[in-house]
Amino acid sequence: MIKIYAPASIGNVGVGFDILGAAIKPINGSLLGDCITIKLSENFQLVNKGTFSHQLPINHEQNIVWKCWYKFCKLIKKNIPVSIILEKNLPIGSGLGSSACSVVSTLVAINEIFNNPLNSKELLLLMGEVEGEISGSIHYDNVAPSYLGGLQLIIDDSKIISQTIPNFKNWFWIVAWPGVKLSTAEARKILPKKYTKDICITNSRYLASFIHASYTQQSHLAARCMKESIAEPYRSKLLPKFTENKQNIQKLGAISCGISGSGPTIFAVAENIKIAKKISEWLTKNYLQNKTGFVHICYIDIKGARKIG
C-alpha cells in the first residue's frame, strides 16, 4: 500500500499567466492538498473521503481519479486493477489547483505501484493531458508545481516542460478561499481572444523583470513586478469586491496581492509573520462568505508530490 500527497498551488502567480505556478504549504504543518492511498486489487475500486468529497461525482468513470487510471493503463498497454482511496482536501473550483492535486497524487501513486514505467517527463505530460481535459486546454502551471514543488516556470518545450526558479524564502504567502466555487473553464471564457500590442509588451516586461529579480534575489523588485494585465482586469469582476479588498490588503503591508489561478481564491505576499497574521485575520473577517471558507499562511512547498504515512 502506498500513500501519496500532492500540495495545492497558486497558478499564474500574478504576473505569469499560464507560465508560472507555485506549490504551497501552510506554516502550521497541515496538509493543504489531496492524498491518494493505493494498492493492487482484483477490480478497480474507488472510495472518496475528505472534507470536500461530497463535491465529487458519484459515477466513478466521471471521477478524475478513474480517468487517470484509465489513461495510464492505456499508455502502458496494460490493464492493472487497483483499489484507491482519494482524500479530497481541496474544494473544486477554488483556484488552488484542486484538480491538479488529484491528478498529480493519483498518477504518482499509480506509477509507483506499477514499478515506475513512466519517467518524470512522461508523467508530467500525462498530468497536463488529463488536466487539460478538465479546464479546456493543456496548461502546466498547477500540475508542474504540485508534482515537482517550488516555483515553476512553464517552458513547454518538446524536451523541457518546466524548470524550477528561485523563490524568496522570507516571503509568506497568504491564501484565502471565500467558500464559493468558480469554474476554471468559465473563468477562461471571460478573457479576450486578442490583446493590444501595448498590453503584450507591458506583461512581457513585468514577467521578464520578475524572473530576473527571482534569480538575482531582489525581493522588492520582484514584488513590484507582480502586476497582471492578461486575466486580472477581467476575472476581478467575478470575485467579491476584489479591487477594494486588494487595496485594504496592501494597506496592511502586503507587498503583492492577486488572484490565485482562476479564482475565487486570492493570495497576498508579506515579508514578515506579523504582517502575514494581520492580513490573515482581515481576510478571515472580510473575504470569507461562509463557514467552509478558509485562510492559510503558507511557505513555498519545495518538495512537491511525495509519500507520506
C-alpha positions in Angstrom: 0.0 0.0 0.0 1.3 3.5 -0.9 0.0 6.9 0.2 0.9 10.0 -1.9 0.3 13.6 -1.1 0.2 16.4 -3.7 0.2 20.1 -2.5 -2.0 22.9 -3.5 -0.6 25.6 -5.9 -1.0 29.2 -6.9 -1.4 29.3 -10.7 -0.1 32.3 -12.7 1.5 33.8 -9.5 0.0 37.1 -10.7 2.5 38.1 -13.4 2.8 34.7 -15.2 -0.5 33.8 -16.9 -0.3 30.0 -17.7 3.5 30.3 -17.3 4.2 30.4 -13.5 3.0 28.3 -10.7 4.0 27.9 -7.0 3.4 24.9 -4.7 2.4 26.0 -1.2 2.3 24.5 2.3 0.7 26.0 5.4 3.2 27.1 8.1 1.2 25.2 10.7 2.2 21.9 9.1 -1.3 20.9 7.9 -1.8 19.3 4.6 -3.3 21.6 2.0 -3.8 19.2 -0.9 -5.1 15.8 -1.8 -3.9 12.4 -0.7 -4.1 9.1 -2.6 -3.8 5.7 -0.9 -3.4 2.9 -3.4 -3.0 -0.9 -3.5 -3.3 -3.6 -6.1 -6.7 -5.2 -6.4 -8.8 -7.7 -8.3 -11.1 -5.0 -9.6 -10.9 -1.2 -9.9 -12.2 0.3 -6.7 -12.5 4.0 -5.6 -13.5 5.4 -2.3 -13.9 9.2 -1.8 -13.1 10.7 1.6 -12.2 14.1 3.0 -13.8 17.5 3.6 -14.8 18.1 0.0 -15.5 14.6 -1.1 -19.2 15.5 -1.4 -18.3 17.7 -4.4 -17.1 14.6 -6.4 -19.3 12.8 -9.0 -20.9 9.6 -7.8 -20.2 7.7 -11.0 -16.6 6.5 -10.8 -16.0 6.9 -14.5 -16.7 10.6 -14.2 -14.1 11.0 -11.4 -10.7 12.4 -12.4 -9.0 9.6 -10.5 -10.6 6.9 -12.7 -9.6 8.9 -15.8 -6.0 9.0 -14.6 -6.0 5.2 -14.1 -7.7 4.6 -17.4 -5.3 6.8 -19.4 -2.2 5.4 -17.5 -3.2 1.8 -18.3 -3.9 2.7 -22.0 -0.5 4.4 -22.2 1.4 1.4 -20.8 -0.9 -1.0 -22.7 -1.7 -3.0 -19.5 -5.0 -3.0 -17.5 -3.9 -3.4 -13.9 -6.7 -3.0 -11.4 -6.2 -1.1 -8.2 -8.0 0.0 -5.1 -7.8 3.7 -4.4 -8.8 6.0 -1.6 -9.0 9.7 -2.5 -8.8 12.1 0.4 -10.3 15.3 -1.2 -9.0 18.1 1.0 -9.3 20.9 -1.5 -12.5 22.4 -2.8 -13.3 22.1 -6.5 -13.2 25.4 -8.5 -11.2 27.1 -5.8 -8.3 28.4 -7.8 -5.8 26.4 -5.7 -5.2 23.6 -8.3 -7.7 21.2 -6.8 -8.0 19.1 -9.9 -4.2 19.2 -10.3 -3.8 17.8 -6.8 -6.0 14.8 -7.6 -4.3 14.3 -11.0 -0.7 14.5 -9.6 -1.3 12.4 -6.5 -3.1 9.7 -8.5 -0.6 9.4 -11.3 2.4 9.5 -9.0 0.7 6.7 -6.9 -0.2 4.6 -9.9 3.3 5.0 -11.4 4.8 4.0 -8.1 2.7 0.9 -7.5 3.2 -0.2 -11.2 7.0 -0.1 -10.6 7.6 3.3 -12.3 7.1 2.5 -16.0 6.9 6.3 -16.8 9.8 8.7 -16.3 9.1 12.2 -14.8 8.7 13.9 -18.1 6.3 11.3 -19.4 4.3 11.5 -16.2 4.2 15.3 -16.3 3.0 15.2 -20.0 0.2 12.8 -18.9 -0.7 15.1 -16.0 -1.0 18.0 -18.4 -3.2 16.0 -20.7 -5.7 14.9 -18.0 -5.8 18.4 -16.5 -6.4 19.9 -19.9 -9.5 17.8 -20.4 -11.0 19.4 -17.3 -10.1 23.1 -17.9 -10.5 23.0 -21.7 -6.8 23.5 -22.6 -3.4 22.0 -21.6 -1.5 24.1 -19.1 1.0 23.1 -16.5 1.1 25.9 -14.1 -0.7 23.8 -11.4 0.4 20.3 -12.2 4.1 21.1 -12.5 4.5 22.8 -9.1 2.2 20.3 -7.4 4.3 17.4 -8.8 7.8 19.0 -8.7 7.4 21.5 -5.9 8.8 25.1 -5.7 8.2 28.0 -8.1 7.9 26.6 -11.6 8.5 28.4 -14.9 6.5 26.5 -17.6 8.7 26.3 -20.7 6.5 23.7 -22.5 9.4 22.9 -24.9 9.4 19.5 -26.7 12.3 18.5 -24.4 11.7 20.6 -21.3 8.3 21.2 -19.9 9.1 23.1 -16.7 12.0 24.5 -14.7 12.3 25.4 -11.1 13.3 29.1 -10.5 14.5 30.6 -7.2 11.9 31.8 -4.7 12.1 34.2 -1.8 12.5 32.3 1.5 11.4 35.3 3.6 8.0 35.6 1.8 4.8 34.4 3.5 2.0 33.6 1.0 -1.5 34.1 2.4 -4.3 32.4 0.5 -8.0 32.9 1.1 -10.8 30.8 -0.4 -14.1 32.5 0.3 -16.1 29.3 0.3 -17.7 29.6 -3.1 -16.9 27.8 -6.4 -15.7 29.4 -9.7 -15.4 27.2 -12.8 -11.9 27.3 -14.4 -13.5 26.9 -17.9 -15.9 29.8 -17.2 -13.1 32.0 -15.9 -11.1 31.3 -19.1 -14.1 32.1 -21.3 -14.3 35.7 -19.9 -10.9 36.5 -21.2 -10.5 38.4 -24.6 -9.4 36.4 -27.6 -7.0 39.2 -28.6 -4.8 41.7 -26.7 -3.2 45.0 -27.8 0.5 45.3 -28.5 0.9 47.6 -25.5 -0.6 45.1 -23.1 1.6 42.3 -24.5 4.7 44.4 -24.2 3.9 45.5 -20.7 3.1 42.0 -19.5 6.3 40.7 -21.1 8.3 43.4 -19.3 6.9 42.6 -15.9 7.3 38.8 -16.4 10.9 39.1 -17.5 11.7 41.5 -14.7 10.1 39.1 -12.2 12.2 36.2 -13.4 15.4 38.4 -13.3 14.5 39.6 -9.8 14.0 36.0 -8.7 17.4 34.9 -9.9 19.2 38.0 -8.5 17.1 37.8 -5.3 15.8 41.3 -5.4 12.7 40.8 -3.3 11.2 44.3 -3.7 11.7 44.4 -7.5 10.0 41.0 -7.8 7.0 42.2 -5.7 6.7 45.4 -7.8 6.7 43.4 -11.0 3.9 41.1 -9.9 1.4 43.1 -11.9 -1.1 41.3 -14.2 -2.8 42.7 -17.3 -3.9 39.5 -19.0 -6.5 38.0 -16.7 -6.9 40.0 -13.5 -8.7 43.0 -15.1 -11.4 40.7 -16.4 -11.6 38.0 -13.7 -11.7 40.5 -10.9 -15.3 41.1 -11.8 -16.1 37.5 -10.8 -14.6 38.0 -7.3 -16.4 39.7 -4.5 -15.1 43.3 -4.1 -11.6 42.3 -5.4 -10.3 45.8 -6.1 -11.4 47.1 -2.7 -10.0 44.0 -0.9 -6.7 44.3 -2.7 -6.3 47.9 -1.6 -7.1 47.1 2.0 -4.6 44.2 2.0 -1.9 46.4 0.6 -2.6 49.0 3.3 -1.9 46.3 5.9 1.6 45.8 4.5 1.2 43.2 1.7 4.0 43.6 -0.9 1.8 41.9 -3.5 -1.7 40.6 -4.0 -3.5 38.8 -6.8 -5.9 36.1 -7.9 -4.8 32.6 -7.4 -5.3 30.7 -10.7 -8.8 31.4 -12.0 -10.1 32.4 -8.5 -12.0 32.9 -6.4 -9.0 32.3 -4.0 -6.9 35.4 -3.7 -3.3 35.5 -2.5 -1.1 38.1 -0.7 2.6 38.2 0.0 4.1 39.5 3.2 7.7 39.8 4.3 7.2 39.1 8.0 4.9 36.9 10.0 3.4 39.8 11.9 2.0 41.4 8.8 1.0 38.0 7.4 -1.1 37.4 10.5 -2.8 40.8 10.2 -3.7 40.0 6.6 -4.9 36.6 7.5 -7.2 38.0 10.2 -8.5 40.7 7.9 -9.3 38.2 5.2 -11.0 35.8 7.6 -13.3 38.6 8.7 -13.9 40.3 5.4 -13.4 37.9 2.5 -14.9 34.6 3.7 -18.5 34.2 2.7 -19.4 31.1 4.7 -18.1 28.6 7.3 -16.4 26.4 4.7 -14.1 29.1 3.5 -10.5 29.2 4.8 -7.3 31.3 5.1 -3.8 29.8 5.3 -0.4 31.4 5.8 2.0 29.4 3.7 5.6 28.9 2.6 6.6 27.7 -0.9 6.5 23.9 -0.8 9.8 22.8 -2.4 9.1 19.0 -2.1 6.0 18.7 -4.4 4.3 15.3 -4.5 5.6 12.8 -2.0 5.0 9.6 0.0 3.5 10.2 3.5 2.4 8.0 6.3 
